[in-house]
Amino acid sequence: MIPIRAYVAADFAGVAELWRAVFPDDPPYSRAEVAIPAKLAVQPQYLLIATDGERVVGTASGGYDGTRGWLYAVAVAASHRRQGLGARLVQAVEARLAAAGCGKINLQVRAGNADVTGFYESLGYCVEPRVSMGKRLGVNAGGTGTSGP
C-alpha cells in the first residue's frame, strides 16, 4: 500500500512535478513555488504526500479557520489513479481536520470537471447552492496570468 505522510522539504521537487502534470493550467499563484511556502507558513500539518518509493504520486492539503475546513490540491499521478489513493488522501486530511474540531469541509472544483466532481460525490461531498467569489490581494493581485481561481 502506498504510504501517506506529512510533507517534508525534500518532497518539493516531486510535488512541483506532480502539480505541473495534474494542474497544467493553474495560475502562477497556485504553483508549488508559491503555494507550498505559503502552506508551510500556516498549518503545515495539513499538507500530506503519498509516495511510491522515492516518487511523489499524490498530494492533498487542507486548512481550518475554526469555522470551516477546506480541501485543496488533491492530486494523484495518472499512473496511480483509480486505485483508491485519492480517496485515502482526502480521508487522511478529513481525519486531521476532524481531530482539530472541524465539522464541515468545503472544496472547489473548476466548472466542467465532471470526473473530479464525481470523485468527490463518491466520497460523500455534494454540490451546494453557492456562488464562489474571489479577490486576489497583494503582490499577485494584478498583471497578466494572475487572475482566476
C-alpha positions in Angstrom: 0.0 0.0 0.0 1.2 3.5 -0.9 2.1 5.4 2.3 0.7 8.8 3.2 2.7 11.1 5.4 3.3 14.7 6.2 5.2 16.8 3.6 8.9 17.4 4.2 11.2 19.8 2.4 12.8 17.0 0.3 9.4 16.5 -1.3 9.3 19.8 -3.0 10.6 18.8 -6.5 8.3 15.8 -6.6 5.3 17.8 -5.6 6.1 20.5 -8.1 6.5 17.9 -10.9 3.2 16.2 -9.9 1.2 19.5 -9.8 2.6 20.6 -13.2 1.3 17.3 -14.6 -2.1 17.3 -12.8 -2.8 21.0 -12.8 -1.2 22.2 -16.1 -3.5 25.3 -16.4 -3.0 26.5 -12.8 -2.3 30.2 -12.4 1.1 31.2 -11.1 0.0 31.8 -7.6 -1.3 28.2 -7.3 2.0 26.6 -8.4 4.2 24.8 -5.9 6.8 27.6 -5.8 4.2 29.9 -4.3 1.6 27.6 -2.7 4.0 25.4 -0.7 5.9 28.1 1.2 2.5 29.8 1.9 1.1 26.5 3.2 4.2 25.7 5.3 3.7 29.2 7.0 0.2 28.3 8.0 -1.0 24.9 9.2 1.7 22.8 7.5 0.3 19.7 9.3 -2.5 19.6 6.6 -0.1 19.1 3.7 0.1 15.4 3.0 2.1 13.4 0.5 1.8 9.9 -1.0 5.0 8.3 -2.2 5.8 5.2 -4.2 9.4 4.6 -3.3 11.0 8.0 -3.7 8.4 9.3 -6.2 5.7 11.7 -5.0 2.5 10.2 -6.5 -0.2 12.1 -4.6 -0.9 15.2 -2.5 -3.8 16.6 -0.5 -3.8 19.8 1.5 -6.4 21.2 3.9 -7.0 24.2 6.1 -9.2 25.1 9.1 -10.2 28.6 10.1 -12.2 27.5 13.2 -15.5 27.5 11.4 -15.0 25.6 8.2 -12.3 23.3 6.8 -11.1 23.4 3.2 -9.6 20.8 1.0 -7.0 21.8 -1.6 -4.5 20.4 -4.1 -5.7 16.8 -4.2 -3.6 15.4 -7.0 -2.7 11.8 -8.0 -0.3 10.8 -10.7 -2.0 9.3 -13.7 -0.1 6.0 -13.1 -1.8 5.7 -9.6 -5.4 6.7 -10.3 -8.4 4.5 -9.8 -6.6 2.6 -7.1 -8.2 4.4 -4.0 -5.2 6.6 -3.4 -7.1 9.9 -3.9 -9.8 8.7 -1.6 -7.2 7.8 1.1 -5.6 11.2 0.7 -8.9 13.0 1.2 -9.8 10.8 4.1 -6.4 11.5 5.8 -6.9 15.3 5.5 -10.5 14.8 6.7 -9.3 12.9 9.8 -6.8 15.6 10.7 -9.4 18.3 10.3 -12.0 16.4 12.3 -9.4 15.9 15.1 -9.0 19.7 15.2 -12.7 20.1 15.7 -13.7 20.8 12.1 -17.4 20.0 11.5 -17.7 20.8 7.8 -15.3 20.8 4.8 -15.6 22.9 1.7 -13.8 22.5 -1.6 -14.0 24.0 -5.0 -13.9 22.2 -8.4 -13.4 24.0 -11.6 -16.6 24.2 -13.7 -16.8 21.4 -16.3 -14.6 19.0 -14.4 -17.2 16.3 -14.2 -14.8 13.5 -13.4 -13.5 15.3 -10.3 -17.0 16.2 -9.2 -18.0 12.6 -9.5 -15.0 11.5 -7.4 -15.9 13.9 -4.6 -19.6 12.8 -4.7 -18.4 9.2 -4.3 -16.8 10.4 -1.0 -20.0 12.0 0.3 -19.5 15.6 -0.9 -22.4 17.3 -2.6 -22.8 20.4 -4.8 -24.1 23.2 -2.7 -26.1 26.2 -4.0 -23.3 28.8 -3.6 -21.6 31.4 -5.8 -17.9 31.2 -5.5 -16.2 34.6 -5.4 -12.6 35.6 -5.0 -10.3 38.6 -4.9 -6.5 38.5 -5.3 -4.6 40.6 -2.7 -1.0 41.8 -2.6 1.8 41.1 -5.0 -0.2 38.5 -7.0 -3.3 40.8 -7.4 -2.7 42.2 -10.8 -0.9 41.6 -14.0 -1.0 39.1 -16.8 -1.8 35.5 -15.8 -2.6 36.1 -12.1 -6.3 36.3 -12.2 -8.6 33.3 -11.9 -9.3 30.5 -9.4 
